[in-house]
Amino acid sequence: MKRKLLYQIILSLLFVFVAQQFNSCKKVDLERTALVKTNSVTDVTANSATVSGTIVDLGEGSVTEYGFSINDQLFPVTAAAKLGSYSATLTGLNESTQYAAKSYLKSGGKEVYGENISFTTKSINPSNSWLKYDDGENFDGLGLNAGGDFDVAIRFTPTLLAPYDGWKITKIKFFPKVGLPVAYSLEIYDGTDISTLTLKHLQDVTNPTINAWNEITLNTSFTINAANELLVGYWVQNSAAATYPAGCDAGPAVAEYGDLISVDGGTTWYSLSTAAPALNYNWNIQVYVVSPGGIEKQLSVEEQPAPVRVPFVAREFNSNLFGSSKQSFK
């Protein structure tokens, strides 16, 4: 009897204890919160950038706005919010400026942000640049099937030169494919249009490295006048028949700009890909320019006499005049 009473007392106390524990617990309401992530910043230019993010969770409330924050300025995306990735190209940015980008969304009166990603917009006019039309790789060697002298060049019009007005050409790169007795001389022409060009710089290249890029510093830098047409290239001399000394890329040619050739001593210029469509390439010629505030030290600053070329007999201009080293092996 006493034992039974003891059990009843213990059970009663246990019941009271458990009841007190439940009564002491407070109700907790769990709420899902919205979540957004910043993924990347790509395609950065001087005035724009593409930012991508992901809406990971929409939360329990409705998303009233989402997009990207750039230096704390909000750029909303107009499409309806949904789970998954989204992106936008932001324009109107300033050149050479550092920005902080992050994804954001608004839900339930709150703003939620992703991680910051820093990026810097590009400069419209860098302090130096290689101007070119080729892809930087050598593919073939071109020249005259019958041999002889000729000139190759790349062309820049006033519109293309506008950002570089007053800049200096200090170096030229080219890719010779044939050695002695072939000789090479760098050339710069300019004038009001392509039919009235004047030879402004002529510089022999001594001991060029064959079948490789040659980077040549000019004896005297050349100042760009963006009001004029500009041709930069080289004169090939003593080329034998069936040898093709002028290096080019695999194309396609930027016709009238990346593929000019002359067979009358630089008096008349033609687009090679137009004259001989099978030779649809750009010359391996690149031009190094520096801004007025970043001029490299020159090898010579003495006044140079006007360049003079020895004239030679012009050839009849037709597509059969030209050939390539790859064609000669067919």
DACOR-V747028 format. One record per run of one state. SS is the DSSP state (2 for helix, 1 for strand, 0 for the rest). FROM is the first residue (numbers start at 1). TO is the last residue. If there is no record, write none. Layout:
SS,FROM,TO
SS,FROM,TO
This chain:
0,1,1
2,2,24
0,25,34
1,35,42
0,43,47
1,48,57
0,58,62
1,63,70
0,71,72
1,73,76
0,77,83
1,84,91
0,92,97
1,98,107
0,108,109
1,110,113
0,114,116
1,117,120
0,121,127
1,128,132
0,133,139
1,140,144
0,145,149
1,150,156
0,157,157
2,158,164
0,165,167
1,168,176
0,177,182
1,183,191
0,192,193
2,194,196
0,197,197
1,198,205
0,206,211
1,212,223
0,224,228
1,229,237
0,238,245
1,246,248
0,249,259
1,260,262
0,263,269
1,270,271
2,272,275
0,276,282
1,283,283
0,284,284
1,285,290
0,291,291
2,292,294
0,295,318
2,319,321
1,322,324
2,325,328
0,329,330
